[in-house]
Amino acid sequence: MKKRYAGMAVSVLMAGMLAAGCGGTEQQKAQKEQKAAAKPATALTVYTSVYNGMVKDMAKPVVEQQLKDIKVNWQTAGSEKVKEKILGELARGKAEADIVMISDPDFYLRLKKDGKLLDYKSPEAAELAETVDADGAFTPIRISAMVIAVHNDKVKEPPKSWKDLLDPKYKGMIAMPDPKAAATALATVAALTDKYGWEYWQKLKANGVVVSPTNEMREKFAKGEYPITITMEENVLKQKMTQGVNAAVVYPEEGSILVPGYIAILKDSKNPEGAKKLVDWWLSKEGQSAMSLAYMHPVKYGVREPNGAQNLNDLRIHSLSVNWNRLAVEEQMVKEKFAEIMK
């Protein structure tokens, strides 16, 4: 089903763009073969957790117009599945991906430590409102905020804080994504555990929280079957703006949990020059506008905030921090401890 934002997004992003030409002269057979052997690969594979609708309707058509000399193979999945796939491929010798784009800072720290990333400082990275890796191993391209979503038809007195979710009046009404499948959920577990301890999750379990696959959680929230969800701001805004769901975003009193999304080039990329061009595109005003139109916060100065979203500066002021370096070490323990509590 086409998303209502798709037509607007494509028209905004494609207007005024000039397609890059690619051509060459006829060569003799031997010369052509020699040049073909030396010619950089034109194919590019991207593993990303950016949802498929945004890639298909917004990024793909514009990239095809602007980067005509590169054929991009987009592979979308949840962050944890992307991580599992990359680690499995690396264990077998080499990752198939040229670029990885997920919301999981600790994973990039791990890949950098293991020497798996290609350092690249994009010229577009000079105007970003988010910290860039000093070596250029990975670069921020978006910010997601973990918040509380409330279905107004089902909840008359919405919670105001993360701690409010423990109130018995919300028993059996709450759902959240699985941190084993969603990096943003993992960050939420880490941040709230630092704030309230593991006791928080024990109490939330006792209050009937459901740990759900993300897509199923969204569908059931839209129908009111899960009246309250712990989710990304972009998800509830998209449902509210494009699907007509009578929903509200609650920015918890303790603070929302901000999760940067990064882009990085794998060191063994078969097409590093093409990968650099795609990184530049995502960091350009066109690429950042695509993020905003898909209800994710852009990181480039001068690009408007998503429609209906809280200003990123305000989100930063009232946010719960995540210790990404510690999470990079303790990730498996956090997942296993959470799963043990929720079983």
C-alpha positions as CSV (number, residue, x, y, z in Angstrom):
1,M,0.0,0.0,0.0
2,K,1.4,3.4,-0.9
3,K,2.1,5.7,2.0
4,R,0.5,9.1,1.8
5,Y,3.8,10.8,2.3
6,A,5.5,9.0,-0.6
7,G,4.3,11.2,-3.4
8,M,5.1,14.4,-1.5
9,A,8.5,13.1,-0.5
10,V,9.5,12.0,-4.0
11,S,8.3,15.3,-5.5
12,V,10.1,17.4,-2.9
13,L,13.4,15.4,-3.2
14,M,13.4,15.0,-7.0
15,A,12.5,18.5,-7.9
16,G,15.3,20.3,-9.5
17,M,17.8,17.4,-9.3
18,L,20.1,16.8,-12.2
19,A,20.9,13.3,-13.2
20,A,24.6,12.5,-13.4
21,G,25.6,11.2,-16.8
22,C,27.7,8.1,-17.4
23,G,29.1,7.1,-20.6
24,G,32.2,6.2,-22.6
25,T,33.7,5.7,-26.0
26,E,33.8,2.5,-28.0
27,Q,36.9,0.5,-27.5
28,Q,38.5,-2.4,-29.2
29,K,37.6,-5.8,-27.6
30,A,41.0,-6.2,-25.8
31,Q,41.0,-2.6,-24.5
32,K,37.4,-3.0,-23.3
33,E,38.2,-6.1,-21.4
34,Q,41.2,-4.5,-19.8
35,K,39.2,-1.5,-18.8
36,A,36.4,-3.6,-17.5
37,A,38.8,-5.5,-15.3
38,A,40.1,-2.2,-13.9
39,K,36.8,-0.5,-13.6
40,P,35.4,-0.1,-10.1
41,A,32.3,-2.1,-9.3
42,T,29.0,-0.2,-9.8
43,A,26.9,-2.4,-7.5
44,L,26.4,-1.4,-3.9
45,T,24.7,-3.4,-1.1
46,V,23.1,-1.6,1.8
47,Y,22.0,-3.4,5.0
48,T,19.6,-1.1,6.9
49,S,17.0,-1.0,9.6
50,V,15.3,2.0,8.0
51,Y,11.9,0.7,7.3
52,N,11.2,-0.7,3.8
53,G,8.4,1.8,3.0
54,M,10.8,4.8,3.4
55,V,13.5,3.1,1.4
56,K,11.2,2.0,-1.4
57,D,9.1,5.2,-1.7
58,M,11.5,7.9,-0.8
59,A,15.2,7.0,-0.9
60,K,15.4,4.5,-3.8
61,P,13.8,6.6,-6.5
62,V,15.8,9.7,-5.7
63,V,19.1,7.8,-5.4
64,E,18.4,6.2,-8.8
65,Q,18.0,9.6,-10.3
66,Q,21.1,11.2,-8.6
67,L,23.5,8.3,-8.6
68,K,22.8,6.8,-12.0
69,D,26.2,5.1,-12.1
70,I,25.5,3.0,-9.0
71,K,23.0,0.2,-8.7
72,V,22.0,0.0,-5.1
73,N,20.7,-3.2,-3.6
74,W,18.7,-2.2,-0.5
75,Q,18.2,-5.0,2.2
76,T,16.0,-4.0,5.1
77,A,15.5,-5.7,8.4
78,G,15.4,-5.0,12.1
79,S,18.7,-3.8,13.6
80,E,19.3,-7.0,15.4
81,K,18.8,-9.1,12.3
82,V,21.1,-6.8,10.4
83,K,23.8,-7.2,13.1
84,E,23.4,-11.0,13.1
85,K,23.7,-11.1,9.4
86,I,26.8,-9.0,9.3
87,L,28.6,-10.8,12.1
88,G,27.8,-14.1,10.5
89,E,29.2,-13.0,7.2
90,L,32.3,-11.6,8.9
91,A,32.8,-14.8,10.7
92,R,32.8,-16.6,7.4
93,G,35.4,-14.2,6.0
94,K,33.8,-11.2,4.5
95,A,30.5,-9.2,4.7
96,E,28.4,-9.0,1.6
97,A,27.3,-5.4,2.6
98,D,29.1,-2.3,1.5
99,I,27.2,-0.1,3.9
100,V,25.4,-0.6,7.2
101,M,22.7,1.8,8.4
102,I,21.1,0.9,11.8
103,S,20.3,2.6,15.1
104,D,22.8,0.9,17.3
105,P,25.8,3.0,18.3
106,D,27.4,0.2,20.4
107,F,27.5,-2.1,17.3
108,Y,29.5,0.6,15.4
109,L,31.9,0.9,18.3
110,R,32.4,-2.9,18.2
111,L,33.0,-2.9,14.4
112,K,35.5,0.0,14.6
113,K,37.4,-1.7,17.4
114,D,37.6,-4.9,15.3
115,G,38.9,-2.9,12.3
116,K,35.9,-3.7,10.1
117,L,35.0,-0.1,9.1
118,L,36.5,2.2,6.4
119,D,37.3,5.6,7.7
120,Y,35.6,8.3,5.6
121,K,35.0,11.9,6.5
122,S,32.2,13.1,4.2
123,P,32.4,16.8,3.1
124,E,28.7,16.9,4.0
125,A,29.5,16.0,7.7
126,A,30.7,19.5,8.4
127,E,27.2,20.8,9.2
128,L,25.8,18.1,11.5
129,A,24.2,18.7,14.9
130,E,25.4,15.4,16.2
131,T,28.8,14.1,17.2
132,V,30.8,12.5,14.3
133,D,33.3,9.8,14.9
134,A,36.8,11.4,15.0
135,D,38.2,9.0,12.4
136,G,35.1,9.0,10.2
137,A,34.5,5.3,10.8
138,F,30.8,6.0,11.2
139,T,28.6,9.1,10.8
140,P,25.2,10.0,12.3
141,I,22.3,10.4,9.8
142,R,19.2,10.4,12.0
143,I,17.9,10.5,15.6
144,S,15.1,8.3,16.8
145,A,13.3,9.0,20.2
146,M,11.8,6.3,22.3
147,V,8.6,7.6,23.9
148,I,5.2,6.3,25.1
149,A,2.4,6.1,22.6
150,V,-1.2,6.3,23.8
151,H,-4.4,5.3,21.9
152,N,-6.8,8.1,22.9
153,D,-9.9,6.0,22.3
154,K,-8.8,3.5,24.9
155,V,-6.9,5.5,27.5
156,K,-8.6,8.4,29.2
157,E,-5.8,9.2,31.7
158,P,-2.5,8.8,29.9
159,P,0.7,8.1,31.8
160,K,3.1,11.0,32.2
161,S,6.3,9.2,32.9
162,W,8.1,5.9,32.5
163,K,7.4,5.2,36.2
164,D,3.7,5.7,35.6
165,L,3.6,2.6,33.5
166,L,3.9,0.6,36.7
167,D,0.6,1.9,37.9
168,P,-2.0,-0.9,38.3
169,K,-4.6,1.1,36.3
170,Y,-2.5,0.3,33.2
171,K,-2.2,-3.4,33.9
172,G,-2.5,-5.5,30.7
173,M,-2.6,-2.4,28.5
174,I,1.1,-2.0,27.7
175,A,3.3,-3.5,24.9
176,M,6.9,-3.0,23.9
177,P,9.3,-4.3,21.2
178,D,11.7,-7.1,22.0
179,P,15.3,-5.9,22.7
180,K,16.6,-9.0,21.0
181,A,15.1,-7.8,17.8
182,A,15.1,-4.0,18.0
183,A,18.2,-1.9,18.9
184,T,16.0,1.0,20.1
185,A,14.3,-1.3,22.5
186,L,17.7,-2.5,23.8
187,A,18.7,1.1,24.3
188,T,15.5,1.7,26.3
189,V,16.1,-1.3,28.5
190,A,19.6,-0.1,29.2
191,A,18.6,3.5,30.0
192,L,15.7,2.6,32.2
193,T,17.7,-0.1,34.0
194,D,20.4,2.5,34.8
195,K,17.6,4.8,36.0
196,Y,15.5,2.4,38.1
197,G,17.4,-0.9,38.2
198,W,16.2,-4.3,37.0
199,E,13.3,-4.0,39.5
200,Y,11.6,-1.7,37.1
201,W,11.3,-4.5,34.5
202,Q,10.2,-7.0,37.1
203,K,7.4,-4.6,38.1
204,L,6.4,-3.9,34.5
205,K,6.2,-7.7,33.9
206,A,3.9,-8.0,36.9
207,N,1.8,-5.2,35.4
208,G,1.2,-7.3,32.3
209,V,3.5,-5.8,29.7
210,V,3.6,-7.7,26.4
211,V,6.9,-8.1,24.5
212,S,5.8,-8.1,20.9
213,P,7.3,-8.2,17.4
214,T,7.5,-4.5,16.3
215,N,5.2,-4.8,13.3
216,E,2.6,-6.7,15.2
217,M,2.8,-4.2,18.0
218,R,2.1,-1.3,15.6
219,E,-0.9,-3.1,14.0
220,K,-2.4,-3.9,17.4
221,F,-1.8,-0.4,18.6
222,A,-3.6,1.1,15.6
223,K,-6.6,-1.1,16.4
224,G,-6.5,-0.3,20.1
225,E,-5.6,-3.8,21.1
226,Y,-2.4,-2.5,22.7
227,P,-3.6,0.9,24.1
228,I,-0.2,1.9,25.3
229,T,3.2,1.1,23.7
230,I,6.8,1.9,24.3
231,T,7.9,2.8,20.8
232,M,9.7,5.2,18.5
233,E,8.3,8.7,18.2
234,E,8.4,8.3,14.4
235,N,6.1,5.2,14.5
236,V,3.3,6.9,16.4
237,L,3.6,10.1,14.4
238,K,3.4,8.2,11.1
239,Q,0.3,6.3,12.3
240,K,-1.3,9.5,13.5
241,M,-0.5,11.6,10.4
242,T,-0.9,9.0,7.6
243,Q,-3.3,6.4,9.0
244,G,-5.6,8.6,11.0
245,V,-5.0,6.7,14.3
246,N,-6.3,8.7,17.2
247,A,-3.0,8.6,19.0
248,A,-0.8,10.8,21.2
249,V,2.9,10.9,21.9
250,V,3.8,11.1,25.6
251,Y,7.3,12.5,26.2
252,P,8.1,11.0,29.6
253,E,8.9,13.4,32.5
254,E,12.2,11.6,33.1
255,G,13.1,12.1,29.5
256,S,12.8,10.4,26.2
257,I,15.6,8.0,25.1
258,L,17.5,9.2,22.0
259,V,19.0,6.7,19.7
260,P,21.3,7.9,16.9
261,G,21.2,6.1,13.6
262,Y,24.6,5.9,11.8
263,I,25.9,5.0,8.4
264,A,29.3,3.3,7.9
265,I,31.2,1.7,5.0
266,L,32.6,-1.8,5.6
267,K,36.3,-1.9,5.1
268,D,36.1,-4.7,2.6
269,S,33.5,-2.9,0.4
270,K,33.7,-4.0,-3.2
271,N,32.7,-0.4,-4.2
272,P,34.2,2.1,-1.7
273,E,33.9,5.1,-4.0
274,G,30.3,4.4,-4.7
275,A,29.7,3.9,-1.0
276,K,31.2,7.3,-0.3
277,K,28.8,8.8,-2.8
278,L,25.8,7.2,-1.0
279,V,27.1,8.4,2.4
280,D,27.3,11.9,0.9
281,W,23.7,11.7,-0.3
282,W,22.3,10.6,3.0
283,L,24.1,13.5,4.6
284,S,23.0,16.0,2.0
285,K,19.9,18.2,2.4
286,E,18.0,15.8,0.1
287,G,18.8,12.7,2.2
288,Q,18.2,14.5,5.4
289,S,14.9,15.8,4.1
290,A,13.9,12.2,3.4
291,M,14.6,11.4,7.0
292,S,12.4,14.3,8.2
293,L,9.6,13.4,5.8
294,A,9.7,9.9,7.2
295,Y,9.2,11.3,10.8
296,M,12.8,10.8,11.9
297,H,14.9,13.7,13.2
298,P,17.5,14.8,10.7
299,V,21.0,15.7,12.0
300,K,21.9,18.4,9.4
301,Y,21.5,22.0,10.3
302,G,18.8,23.8,8.3
303,V,16.6,20.8,7.6
304,R,13.1,21.0,9.1
305,E,12.0,18.8,12.0
306,P,9.5,16.0,11.3
307,N,5.8,17.1,11.2
308,G,4.3,16.9,14.7
309,A,7.6,16.0,16.4
310,Q,9.0,17.6,19.5
311,N,12.0,19.9,18.7
312,L,15.3,17.9,18.9
313,N,16.9,20.5,21.1
314,D,14.1,20.1,23.6
315,L,14.4,16.3,23.4
316,R,18.1,16.5,24.2
317,I,17.5,18.6,27.3
318,H,14.9,16.1,28.6
319,S,16.5,12.8,27.7
320,L,17.8,9.8,29.5
321,S,21.3,8.9,28.6
322,V,22.5,5.5,27.3
323,N,26.0,4.3,28.2
324,W,26.9,3.1,24.7
325,N,30.4,2.0,25.5
326,R,29.2,-0.2,28.4
327,L,26.3,-1.5,26.3
328,A,28.8,-2.6,23.7
329,V,30.3,-4.9,26.3
330,E,27.2,-5.9,28.2
331,E,24.7,-6.3,25.3
332,Q,24.3,-10.0,25.6
333,M,23.9,-9.9,29.3
334,V,21.2,-7.2,29.1
335,K,19.3,-9.2,26.5
336,E,19.4,-12.4,28.5
337,K,18.5,-10.7,31.8
338,F,15.5,-9.0,30.2
339,A,14.4,-12.3,28.6
340,E,14.7,-14.1,31.9
341,I,12.5,-11.5,33.6
342,M,9.9,-11.5,30.8
343,K,9.5,-15.3,30.3
